[in-house]
C-alpha cells in the first residue's frame, strides 16, 4: 500500500466499503517465495468497519483475512509451495456475508491459479473508531467483551453480536444458580433474566444499527427524520439541519449524531422497529420471527419495566392485566421461553442485516 498514492487509497477504501465485493491486483516481489524471509503483510486496508489483509507467514502460507462486525473474521489460506514461483503474482479475493474466496496465480506462461475458500479465523481483527486495527485472540486464546479507551473515550467496543453472546452467557450463569430459598429464588432469577434480556436487546439493536452503516449500507436518514421518532415541532424548527451541521463539525455521520443525541429509544420496541424500517427497510414482521414470539418479546419488555420500577420480587408479571388476562408467573420455565424468544429474534434480525446490499 505504500506505493499507492493517498488519493487512490481513499478511492479503494470507499469502493470496498460494502458487504460483498471482489478485489484483484498484481503483486511484485523478489522474496515472496523465499523461505528465508519471515514474511509479513502484503496488503492491508481498513474501510469503515471492514478490514482486508493479505499476509504471508514464515511457513510460506499466504492468507487473506476479512473482518467485519457482522461476520467476524474469516481467513482463506494458500500454501505458496503449491504455486509456481514468480516475481509477479496475480491475487484476487472476494467476500460476501456467507463466504470469502482467495485466488493466487503466477504471472508466467501457463501459470495456474490456486484457490482457497475461507473458514472462521481463530485470530479476530477489529477496526477501531479511529481506524486503528486490533487483533483479538489467537489460536488457543479466546477473548470476550474487549473494550479500548483513549483519553476517556471508547476506541473499540464489543460488536453487537459479541455483546449479545455475552448477554446469553451471563443469563445462563444466573439461571444455573441454586438456593435453599425455593420459589422466591426462582422468581428473582427469572426477573433478573428478563431484565438482562431487555438490556441485551437494547445494546444489540443500538450497536448493530450503527454497524450496518460502517459496513457500507447508507441509511435513509431523511425517512428517519420524517418518522414519528421526531416531532413535527422539531422538523418545523429545522432540527434535522441542526443535527446535520453538528455531525459535520464533529466529523461523524448524521446517523451517529442521531444516536449520540439519544433520539432513538432502542429499548422501546415500537421505536426500534420504526428506526430499522425507516433507515434500512428492515421490517421486524418479515424477518422470520413468528407473531407469537414478537408478542412475547414486547410483553417481556413491559414486564421488565414492572420489575425495575415496582419490585424485583414480582411473582405475577402481568398483575395489572389480571383479570381479564390469565396470570403470567415469574418462573424458570418462563425465563427459558423468554431467552429462546429473544435469541431467535436477534439471530433473525442479524441475518436480515447481512442481506442488505449497497446500491451504488
PyMOL commands that set and color helices and strands:
alter all, ss='L'
color gray80, all
select helices_A, chain A and resi 6-15+80-82+160-175+183-214+221-226+232-236+239-250+254-260+269-280+284-286+291-309+319-321+332-354
alter helices_A, ss='H'
color red, helices_A
select strands_A, chain A and resi 21-28+40-47+50-56+61-68+72-79+88-95+100-106+114-117+119-120+124-127+133-136+148-150+153-156
alter strands_A, ss='S'
color yellow, strands_A
deselect
rebuild
show_as cartoon
